[in-house]
Amino acid sequence: MYFWPFFRIIAFFTFSYRIPPIHAFASNYTQKCRCFPGEPCWPKESEWAAFNQSINGRLIATNPIGHVCHGDTYDAQQCAHLRASWNDPKTHYTTSSSIMAPYFANQSCDPFTSISARCGIGTYIQYAVNATGASDYQKAIRFAQRYNLRLVIRNTGHDYLGKSTGAGALGIWTHNMKSIEVLQYNSSSYTGKAIKLGAGVQSLEAFKEAHQHGLLTVGGNCPTVGIAGGYTQGGGIGPLTSMHGLGVEQALEWEVVTASGELLKVSQIEHEDLFWALNGGGGGTYGAILSLTVKAYEDVPMAGANLTFTREGVSQDAFFKVVEKFHECLPALADAGAVAIWTLTNTSFVLAPVTASRMSKEEVDGFLKPTFDELRENGMNYTYFSKLFPSYFDNYNALNPPPETSYFQMGGRFMPRSVVASRNAEMTHAMREIVGYGAGIGGLSFKALTLNQSRSSLNPLWQDALVSVAVGIVWDNTNWDLNLANQGLMTHTLIPTLDKLTPNASSVYLNEADFREPDWQQVFYGSSYEGLLRIKRKYDPNGLFYGRTAVGSEVWTEQTDGRLCHV
């Protein structure tokens, strides 16, 4: 989310920014703002202590990890180590509060600011419940409702739209719910192997367990992203999309705790409306996920490839001529069952990797031959590797480079097959224009989808897509004003450059979008939005579950101090 191998991208939120309300269900609310630290309504220490006792001591008070770089707790060695490891996902996902999106941390306790700079909880959550089961969820929900607290659901902090943090919030931390069960699933809609994943299971953990049983399952390209959260609920694209479909197409059954505290088993035959909403309607919105059961498939030999070339020694025209030729290869490559993931800058191109199921090494080489021919014609050096691996797990481990935390500001768009096939030159020119601003582009091409609209609430425009394009601008750890300016560049210049290719209707992968998208309801959710809002009202009538750009979020706004209030 979170899947690019070289290109981890973050979206950021300006607290003063808000969408005018288009629906009104605020009449269900009795208080304008969620209770905030320091107010009379805030729970007393004795009340927090009693709550902690009720959950067997699993309440964690936030102490930002950046404190080693500030004030009385400054430690030069630890601070240097933290800064050096800041882009390692493990730095954040092993904590109950740190997030991988520096804007949403709002410099609350930033290791890259001066020793004397502020170090407080700020926009991090105040407390987290280290959840182990449904009872912890239910008690956290009851406590949040009793004291009118903001509630946040968090697994790894791999969240590019800032949904897994919030000033003054109580968090349900699902990360340590690591149960994995391989089973035989039987229902009227599916009979076969399946894997039941706890809410904290990350992609590589699921892949490894499946591999030990001779199976594979769908997940993202980034190994540390959780599967049951925003990944699947936001659609879920990755290396196996062309072979087995999106993450949402794998979902068989969800275990969900609702805002009323009820534990529900949700499937196509039980609570079908909620099943539809969870399958593509966005994470952290309709309830707190306890587990997800997904399809599993027989593992098979799988070919893979990496390709790298640069603009060194050639003109910009020659460089982008090769990029354009590569784009020509994408429809056939996707139709053959392969996924290609690549990164483009103004001076470099990295294809890492191609994942090709039921294809030989030679077949993969053949699909990319026109690109090689163009490289040689222009006298360009390149590095290429391809191999047939005995399993998906072997392929994944060999060809996916170690990930880093996102340090880009982000936006994106889907490129329909019609654009890639018949307007390739225009699309390549648009990308050339974007990277000319110093931005980078990440692409993932996949086979055309035929979504079952009765089981998936994804924006129907997904079905026209051939390429998911993500645009990123590097985050500057020491120049806050530049980062704010780049937000405007993303929203008002870079993404509109892509929109010119699809003037009638634009859409985007929900997890890799610009959080400041002006028309987010339509672009993110499309014609599914009204139905999703009805389900949101049904299962969460008082808006307990809030996330930026989530369904129903337009009735809330964040004040300059991060306080969550009604519009």
C-alpha positions as CSV (number, residue, x, y, z in Angstrom):
1,M,0.0,0.0,0.0
2,Y,1.2,-0.2,-0.2
3,F,3.1,-2.5,-2.8
4,W,5.8,-0.7,-4.8
5,P,9.3,-2.3,-4.5
6,F,11.3,0.9,-4.8
7,F,8.6,3.4,-4.6
8,R,6.9,3.7,-1.1
9,I,4.6,6.7,-1.3
10,I,2.8,8.6,1.4
11,A,-0.3,10.8,1.2
12,F,-0.6,13.7,3.6
13,F,-3.5,15.7,5.2
14,T,-3.8,19.4,5.9
15,F,-5.8,19.8,9.1
16,S,-7.5,23.0,7.8
17,Y,-8.6,21.2,4.7
18,R,-12.1,19.8,4.6
19,I,-14.8,18.7,2.1
20,P,-18.1,20.4,2.3
21,P,-20.8,18.0,3.5
22,I,-22.9,16.3,0.9
23,H,-24.9,14.2,3.3
24,A,-26.3,14.9,6.8
25,F,-26.5,12.2,9.4
26,A,-25.0,14.4,12.0
27,S,-28.3,14.6,13.8
28,N,-27.5,11.3,15.4
29,Y,-24.6,13.0,17.3
30,T,-25.1,14.7,20.7
31,Q,-21.7,16.4,21.0
32,K,-20.0,18.5,18.4
33,C,-16.4,17.3,19.1
34,R,-14.8,14.2,20.3
35,C,-13.4,14.6,23.8
36,F,-9.9,16.0,23.8
37,P,-7.0,15.7,26.3
38,G,-7.2,18.4,28.9
39,E,-10.9,18.8,28.7
40,P,-13.2,18.0,31.7
41,C,-14.7,15.1,29.8
42,W,-11.3,13.4,29.4
43,P,-11.0,10.2,31.5
44,K,-9.3,10.5,34.8
45,E,-6.1,8.5,35.5
46,S,-8.2,6.2,37.7
47,E,-10.6,5.6,34.9
48,W,-7.7,4.8,32.5
49,A,-6.3,2.5,35.1
50,A,-9.6,0.7,35.6
51,F,-9.9,0.3,31.8
52,N,-6.4,-1.1,31.7
53,Q,-7.2,-3.6,34.4
54,S,-10.3,-4.7,32.5
55,I,-8.1,-5.6,29.5
56,N,-5.5,-7.4,31.6
57,G,-2.9,-4.7,31.4
58,R,-2.8,-4.3,27.6
59,L,-3.2,-0.6,27.5
60,I,-0.1,1.3,26.1
61,A,0.4,5.0,26.8
62,T,2.1,6.6,23.8
63,N,5.7,7.7,24.2
64,P,6.8,8.9,20.7
65,I,9.9,7.0,19.5
66,G,11.4,10.3,18.5
67,H,11.9,11.3,22.1
68,V,15.5,10.1,22.0
69,C,16.3,13.1,19.8
70,H,14.9,15.8,22.1
71,G,15.1,17.4,25.5
72,D,16.1,15.6,28.6
73,T,15.8,12.2,27.0
74,Y,18.2,13.1,24.1
75,D,20.7,10.3,23.4
76,A,23.0,11.1,20.5
77,Q,23.7,7.4,19.7
78,Q,20.1,6.3,19.8
79,C,19.0,9.4,17.9
80,A,21.5,8.7,15.1
81,H,20.3,5.1,14.9
82,L,16.7,6.1,14.8
83,R,17.3,8.6,11.9
84,A,19.3,6.0,10.0
85,S,16.5,3.4,10.4
86,W,13.6,5.8,9.9
87,N,12.7,4.4,6.5
88,D,12.7,0.8,7.7
89,P,9.1,-0.3,8.2
90,K,10.0,-2.3,11.3
91,T,11.0,1.0,13.1
92,H,7.3,1.9,13.0
93,Y,5.2,-1.3,12.9
94,T,6.7,-2.8,16.0
95,T,5.4,0.3,18.0
96,S,1.8,1.0,19.0
97,S,1.8,4.6,17.8
98,S,4.5,5.5,15.2
99,I,3.2,5.9,11.7
100,M,5.0,5.8,8.3
101,A,3.5,9.1,7.0
102,P,5.6,12.0,8.3
103,Y,3.0,14.6,7.5
104,F,0.3,13.0,9.7
105,A,2.8,13.0,12.6
106,N,2.8,16.8,12.1
107,Q,6.3,17.0,13.6
108,S,4.9,16.1,17.0
109,C,8.2,14.4,18.0
110,D,10.2,14.5,14.8
111,P,13.7,13.0,15.0
112,F,14.9,15.3,12.2
113,T,14.1,18.6,14.1
114,S,16.4,20.2,16.6
115,I,17.1,18.9,20.1
116,S,15.1,21.8,21.5
117,A,12.1,21.3,19.2
118,R,8.8,20.2,20.6
119,C,8.4,16.5,21.5
120,G,4.9,15.6,22.5
121,I,2.1,13.2,21.6
122,G,0.5,15.7,19.2
123,T,-1.2,13.9,16.4
124,Y,-0.2,10.4,17.5
125,I,-2.8,8.4,19.3
126,Q,-2.9,8.9,23.1
127,Y,-3.3,5.2,24.1
128,A,-3.4,1.9,22.3
129,V,-5.1,-1.4,23.3
130,N,-2.7,-4.2,22.4
131,A,-5.6,-6.3,21.2
132,T,-5.7,-10.1,21.4
133,G,-9.3,-10.9,20.6
134,A,-12.9,-9.7,20.3
135,S,-13.2,-8.9,24.0
136,D,-10.5,-6.3,23.8
137,Y,-12.2,-4.8,20.8
138,Q,-15.5,-4.6,22.6
139,K,-14.1,-3.1,25.7
140,A,-12.2,-0.5,23.8
141,I,-15.3,0.4,21.8
142,R,-17.4,0.7,25.0
143,F,-14.7,2.9,26.6
144,A,-14.5,5.2,23.6
145,Q,-18.2,5.6,23.4
146,R,-18.6,6.2,27.1
147,Y,-16.1,9.1,27.1
148,N,-16.8,10.3,23.5
149,L,-13.3,9.5,22.4
150,R,-11.9,9.4,18.9
151,L,-11.2,5.8,18.0
152,V,-8.5,4.6,15.6
153,I,-7.8,1.1,14.2
154,R,-4.2,0.4,13.6
155,N,-2.0,-2.5,12.5
156,T,1.3,-1.5,11.0
157,G,0.9,2.2,10.3
158,H,1.4,1.4,6.6
159,D,-1.3,4.0,5.9
160,Y,-0.8,6.7,3.3
161,L,-4.0,8.6,4.0
162,G,-3.5,9.1,7.7
163,K,-6.3,6.8,8.9
164,S,-4.2,5.0,11.5
165,T,-3.5,7.9,13.7
166,G,-5.4,10.8,15.3
167,A,-4.9,13.5,17.9
168,G,-6.6,12.6,21.2
169,A,-7.5,9.1,20.0
170,L,-7.6,5.7,21.6
171,G,-6.2,3.1,19.2
172,I,-7.2,-0.6,18.7
173,W,-3.7,-2.0,17.8
174,T,-4.3,-5.3,15.9
175,H,-0.6,-6.0,15.0
176,N,0.0,-8.9,17.4
177,M,-3.1,-10.8,16.3
178,K,-1.0,-13.2,14.2
179,S,-3.1,-16.4,14.0
180,I,-3.0,-18.2,10.6
181,E,-5.1,-21.3,9.9
182,V,-5.1,-23.3,6.7
183,L,-8.4,-25.0,6.2
184,Q,-10.8,-26.6,3.8
185,Y,-13.7,-24.1,3.1
186,N,-17.1,-25.1,2.0
187,S,-19.9,-22.8,1.1
188,S,-22.4,-22.2,-1.7
189,S,-20.0,-19.7,-3.3
190,Y,-16.7,-21.5,-2.8
191,T,-15.3,-24.9,-2.0
192,G,-11.6,-25.3,-1.7
193,K,-8.5,-24.4,0.3
194,A,-8.5,-21.2,2.3
195,I,-6.5,-19.4,4.9
196,K,-7.9,-17.6,8.0
197,L,-5.8,-14.6,8.9
198,G,-5.8,-12.7,12.1
199,A,-6.1,-9.0,11.7
200,G,-2.4,-8.4,12.3
201,V,-1.0,-10.9,9.7
202,Q,1.3,-9.3,7.2
203,S,1.8,-10.3,3.6
204,L,5.1,-12.2,3.9
205,E,3.8,-14.1,7.0
206,A,0.8,-15.2,5.0
207,F,2.9,-16.2,1.9
208,K,5.3,-18.2,4.1
209,E,2.6,-20.1,5.8
210,A,0.8,-20.8,2.5
211,H,4.1,-22.0,1.0
212,Q,4.6,-24.5,3.8
213,H,1.3,-26.1,2.8
214,G,2.1,-26.1,-0.9
215,L,-0.2,-23.1,-1.5
216,L,-0.1,-19.5,-2.3
217,T,-2.4,-16.6,-1.5
218,V,-2.9,-13.1,-2.8
219,G,-1.2,-10.1,-1.1
220,G,0.7,-6.9,-1.9
221,N,4.2,-6.5,-3.2
222,C,5.3,-5.0,0.1
223,P,5.9,-7.8,2.6
224,T,5.1,-5.8,5.7
225,V,1.6,-4.6,4.8
226,G,-1.3,-6.2,6.7
227,I,-3.7,-8.1,4.5
228,A,-7.0,-7.8,6.4
229,G,-7.0,-4.1,6.8
230,G,-6.8,-1.3,4.2
231,Y,-5.1,-3.6,1.7
232,T,-8.0,-5.9,1.0
233,Q,-10.7,-3.5,2.0
234,G,-9.3,-0.9,-0.5
235,G,-9.1,-3.4,-3.4
236,G,-5.7,-5.0,-3.0
237,I,-3.4,-5.2,-6.1
238,G,-0.1,-7.1,-6.2
239,P,2.0,-9.6,-8.1
240,L,-0.8,-12.2,-8.5
241,T,-3.6,-9.9,-9.6
242,S,-3.4,-11.0,-13.3
243,M,-3.6,-14.7,-12.2
244,H,-6.0,-14.7,-9.3
245,G,-7.6,-11.3,-9.1
246,L,-7.7,-8.5,-6.5
247,G,-7.5,-8.9,-2.8
248,V,-11.2,-8.3,-2.5
249,E,-11.9,-11.2,-4.8
250,Q,-10.2,-13.5,-2.3
251,A,-12.4,-12.6,0.7
252,L,-14.7,-15.4,1.8
253,E,-15.5,-14.4,5.4
254,W,-14.8,-11.6,7.8
255,E,-15.1,-11.5,11.6
256,V,-16.1,-8.0,12.5
257,V,-16.9,-6.2,15.8
258,T,-19.3,-3.4,15.0
259,A,-19.8,0.0,16.7
260,S,-22.5,-1.7,18.9
261,G,-19.9,-4.2,20.1
262,E,-21.5,-7.1,18.3
263,L,-19.2,-9.8,16.9
264,L,-20.5,-10.7,13.4
265,K,-19.5,-13.4,11.0
266,V,-19.8,-11.7,7.6
267,S,-20.0,-13.5,4.3
268,Q,-22.1,-13.7,1.1
269,I,-24.8,-15.5,3.1
270,E,-24.6,-13.7,6.4
271,H,-24.8,-9.9,6.6
272,E,-24.4,-9.6,2.9
273,D,-24.6,-5.9,2.8
274,L,-21.6,-5.5,5.2
275,F,-19.7,-8.1,3.2
276,W,-20.2,-6.0,0.1
277,A,-19.0,-2.9,1.9
278,L,-15.9,-4.5,3.4
279,N,-14.9,-5.8,-0.1
280,G,-13.7,-2.5,-1.5
281,G,-15.4,0.2,0.5
282,G,-12.3,1.2,2.5
283,G,-10.7,0.2,5.7
284,G,-11.4,1.2,9.3
285,T,-14.9,2.5,8.3
286,Y,-17.7,0.0,9.0
287,G,-16.3,-2.0,11.9
288,A,-13.1,-3.4,13.5
289,I,-11.8,-6.6,11.7
290,L,-10.9,-9.5,13.8
291,S,-10.0,-12.0,11.0
292,L,-10.3,-12.5,7.3
293,T,-10.6,-15.8,5.5
294,V,-9.3,-15.8,2.0
295,K,-8.9,-18.2,-0.9
296,A,-5.7,-20.2,-1.3
297,Y,-4.4,-21.8,-4.4
298,E,-2.0,-24.6,-5.4
299,D,1.5,-23.2,-5.7
300,V,3.0,-23.4,-9.2
301,P,6.4,-22.6,-10.8
302,M,6.5,-18.9,-11.6
303,A,8.8,-17.0,-13.9
304,G,10.1,-13.5,-13.0
305,A,12.2,-10.8,-14.4
306,N,13.9,-7.5,-13.5
307,L,15.1,-4.8,-15.9
308,T,17.0,-1.6,-15.2
309,F,18.2,1.2,-17.5
310,T,19.1,4.9,-17.2
311,R,19.3,8.0,-19.4
312,E,23.1,8.1,-19.1
313,G,24.7,8.9,-22.4
314,V,21.5,9.3,-24.4
315,S,19.0,12.1,-25.0
316,Q,15.8,12.5,-23.1
317,D,13.9,11.7,-26.3
318,A,15.7,8.4,-26.7
319,F,15.1,7.5,-23.1
320,F,11.4,8.0,-23.2
321,K,11.2,6.3,-26.6
322,V,12.2,3.1,-24.8
323,V,9.7,3.8,-22.0
324,E,7.0,4.2,-24.7
325,K,8.0,0.9,-26.3
326,F,7.8,-0.8,-22.9
327,H,4.2,0.5,-22.5
328,E,3.4,-1.2,-25.8
329,C,4.2,-4.5,-24.2
330,L,1.8,-4.2,-21.3
331,P,-1.5,-5.3,-22.7
332,A,-0.2,-8.6,-24.0
333,L,1.9,-9.2,-20.9
334,A,-1.1,-8.7,-18.6
335,D,-3.4,-10.8,-20.8
336,A,-0.9,-13.7,-20.5
337,G,-1.3,-13.6,-16.8
338,A,1.7,-11.5,-15.7
339,V,1.9,-8.4,-13.5
340,A,4.6,-5.8,-14.2
341,I,5.7,-3.4,-11.5
342,W,8.1,-0.5,-12.4
343,T,9.4,2.8,-11.3
344,L,10.1,5.8,-13.6
345,T,12.1,9.0,-12.9
346,N,13.4,11.6,-15.2
347,T,16.7,9.6,-15.5
348,S,16.0,6.0,-14.6
349,F,13.6,3.1,-15.2
350,V,13.4,0.0,-13.0
351,L,11.1,-2.9,-13.7
352,A,11.1,-4.9,-10.5
353,P,9.6,-7.3,-11.0
354,V,7.6,-9.0,-13.7
355,T,5.7,-11.9,-12.0
356,A,4.4,-14.4,-14.6
357,S,2.4,-17.4,-13.5
358,R,2.3,-20.5,-15.7
359,M,4.9,-19.0,-18.1
360,S,8.4,-20.0,-18.9
361,K,11.4,-17.7,-18.7
362,E,11.6,-17.7,-22.5
363,E,8.0,-16.5,-22.8
364,V,8.7,-13.6,-20.4
365,D,11.8,-12.7,-22.4
366,G,9.7,-12.7,-25.5
367,F,7.1,-10.3,-24.3
368,L,9.8,-7.8,-23.4
369,K,11.9,-8.3,-26.6
370,P,10.5,-5.1,-28.2
371,T,11.9,-3.1,-25.3
372,F,15.3,-4.8,-25.6
373,D,15.3,-4.1,-29.3
374,E,14.6,-0.4,-28.7
375,L,17.3,-0.2,-26.0
376,R,19.9,-1.7,-28.4
377,E,18.8,0.5,-31.3
378,N,19.5,3.6,-29.1
379,G,22.8,2.2,-27.9
380,M,21.6,2.1,-24.3
381,N,23.1,-0.2,-21.6
382,Y,20.7,-2.2,-19.5
383,T,20.7,-4.9,-16.9
384,Y,18.2,-7.7,-17.2
385,F,17.6,-10.9,-15.2
386,S,14.9,-13.6,-15.7
387,K,14.4,-17.0,-14.2
388,L,11.8,-19.7,-13.7
389,F,11.3,-20.3,-10.0
390,P,9.9,-23.5,-8.4
391,S,7.2,-21.6,-6.5
392,Y,5.7,-18.2,-6.0
393,F,7.4,-17.8,-2.6
394,D,10.8,-18.4,-4.1
395,N,10.0,-15.9,-6.9
396,Y,8.8,-13.3,-4.4
397,N,11.8,-13.6,-2.1
398,A,14.3,-13.4,-5.0
399,L,12.9,-10.5,-7.0
400,N,11.3,-8.1,-4.6
401,P,13.9,-5.8,-3.0
402,P,13.8,-5.0,0.7
403,P,11.1,-2.3,1.2
404,E,11.4,1.1,2.8
405,T,8.8,3.2,4.5
406,S,7.1,5.6,2.2
407,Y,8.7,9.0,2.1
408,F,6.9,10.4,-0.9
409,Q,3.8,12.6,-1.1
410,M,1.3,10.7,-3.3
411,G,-1.4,10.8,-5.8
412,G,-2.5,8.4,-8.6
413,R,-4.8,7.4,-11.3
414,F,-5.9,4.3,-13.2
415,M,-5.0,4.2,-16.9
416,P,-7.7,2.4,-18.9
417,R,-6.7,-0.2,-21.4
418,S,-8.0,2.1,-24.2
419,V,-5.5,4.8,-23.2
420,V,-2.5,2.4,-23.0
421,A,-3.4,0.7,-26.3
422,S,-4.3,3.7,-28.5
423,R,-2.9,6.8,-26.7
424,N,0.4,5.4,-25.6
425,A,2.4,8.4,-26.9
426,E,0.1,10.8,-25.0
427,M,0.4,8.8,-21.8
428,T,4.2,8.6,-22.1
429,H,4.3,12.3,-22.7
430,A,2.2,13.0,-19.6
431,M,4.5,10.9,-17.5
432,R,7.5,12.7,-19.0
433,E,6.0,16.0,-18.0
434,I,5.3,14.7,-14.4
435,V,8.8,13.4,-13.8
436,G,10.1,16.7,-15.2
437,Y,8.9,18.3,-12.0
438,G,11.2,16.0,-10.0
439,A,8.4,13.6,-9.2
440,G,8.6,9.8,-9.6
441,I,6.0,7.4,-11.1
442,G,5.3,3.9,-10.0
443,G,3.2,1.6,-12.3
444,L,1.5,-1.7,-11.9
445,S,-0.1,-3.4,-14.9
446,F,-2.6,-6.2,-14.5
447,K,-5.1,-8.2,-16.5
448,A,-8.6,-6.8,-17.1
449,L,-11.0,-7.5,-14.3
450,T,-14.6,-8.7,-14.3
451,L,-15.8,-7.6,-10.9
452,N,-18.8,-9.3,-9.4
453,Q,-20.7,-6.1,-8.4
454,S,-22.9,-8.1,-6.0
455,R,-19.9,-9.1,-3.8
456,S,-17.5,-6.1,-4.3
457,S,-18.2,-2.4,-3.7
458,L,-15.1,-1.2,-5.6
459,N,-15.5,1.7,-7.9
460,P,-16.7,0.1,-11.2
461,L,-14.1,2.0,-13.1
462,W,-11.6,-0.6,-11.8
463,Q,-12.8,-2.9,-14.6
464,D,-11.5,-0.6,-17.3
465,A,-8.0,-0.3,-15.8
466,L,-4.8,-1.8,-17.2
467,V,-2.3,0.2,-15.2
468,S,-2.4,1.7,-11.7
469,V,-0.2,4.8,-11.8
470,A,1.2,6.3,-8.6
471,V,2.9,9.7,-8.5
472,G,5.2,10.6,-5.7
473,I,7.3,13.6,-4.7
474,V,10.1,13.0,-2.2
475,W,9.4,14.1,1.3
476,D,12.1,16.5,2.7
477,N,12.8,15.8,6.4
478,T,14.1,19.3,7.0
479,N,11.9,21.6,4.9
480,W,8.3,21.6,6.0
481,D,7.3,24.6,3.8
482,L,8.6,22.8,0.7
483,N,6.5,19.7,1.6
484,L,3.4,21.8,1.9
485,A,4.1,23.4,-1.5
486,N,4.5,20.0,-3.0
487,Q,1.1,19.0,-1.8
488,G,-0.3,21.7,-3.9
489,L,1.8,20.7,-6.9
490,M,0.5,17.1,-6.6
491,T,-3.2,18.1,-6.3
492,H,-3.3,21.0,-8.8
493,T,-0.7,20.1,-11.4
494,L,0.6,16.5,-11.5
495,I,-2.7,14.6,-11.1
496,P,-4.6,16.9,-13.4
497,T,-1.9,16.0,-16.0
498,L,-3.1,12.4,-15.9
499,D,-6.7,13.5,-15.8
500,K,-6.4,14.9,-19.3
501,L,-6.1,11.4,-20.5
502,T,-9.5,10.4,-18.9
503,P,-11.5,13.6,-19.0
504,N,-14.9,12.0,-18.5
505,A,-14.2,9.8,-15.5
506,S,-11.1,9.3,-13.3
507,S,-10.5,6.7,-10.7
508,V,-7.6,5.5,-8.5
509,Y,-6.4,2.7,-6.2
510,L,-7.9,3.7,-2.9
511,N,-4.8,3.1,-0.9
512,E,-2.5,5.1,-3.2
513,A,-4.4,8.3,-3.7
514,D,-4.1,12.0,-3.0
515,F,-5.7,12.7,0.3
516,R,-6.6,16.2,-0.9
517,E,-8.5,14.8,-4.0
518,P,-11.2,17.5,-4.5
519,D,-13.8,14.9,-5.7
520,W,-12.8,12.0,-3.5
521,Q,-16.3,10.5,-3.2
522,Q,-16.6,10.0,-6.9
523,V,-12.9,9.3,-7.7
524,F,-12.4,6.8,-4.8
525,Y,-15.8,5.1,-4.7
526,G,-17.7,6.0,-7.9
527,S,-21.3,4.9,-8.1
528,S,-20.8,2.7,-5.1
529,Y,-20.7,5.6,-2.7
530,E,-24.4,6.1,-1.9
531,G,-24.8,2.4,-1.1
532,L,-21.7,2.4,1.0
533,L,-23.0,5.4,2.9
534,R,-26.3,3.6,3.7
535,I,-24.4,0.7,5.1
536,K,-22.1,3.0,7.1
537,R,-25.2,4.6,8.7
538,K,-26.7,1.2,9.4
539,Y,-23.7,-0.4,11.2
540,D,-22.1,2.8,12.6
541,P,-24.9,5.3,13.0
542,N,-22.9,7.6,15.4
543,G,-19.8,7.7,13.3
544,L,-17.5,5.9,15.8
545,F,-15.2,4.7,13.0
546,Y,-13.6,7.7,11.2
547,G,-10.9,7.9,8.6
548,R,-9.8,10.7,6.3
549,T,-11.6,10.3,3.0
550,A,-13.5,7.3,4.4
551,V,-17.2,6.8,3.6
552,G,-19.2,9.2,5.8
553,S,-16.2,11.3,6.8
554,E,-17.5,14.5,5.2
555,V,-19.6,15.2,8.3
556,W,-16.3,15.6,10.3
557,T,-13.4,18.0,10.2
558,E,-10.1,18.2,12.0
559,Q,-9.3,21.5,13.8
560,T,-5.9,23.0,13.7
561,D,-4.9,21.1,16.9
562,G,-6.2,17.8,15.4
563,R,-9.4,17.8,17.4
564,L,-12.2,15.9,15.5
565,C,-15.4,17.9,15.3
566,H,-18.6,17.9,13.4
567,V,-18.9,20.1,10.4
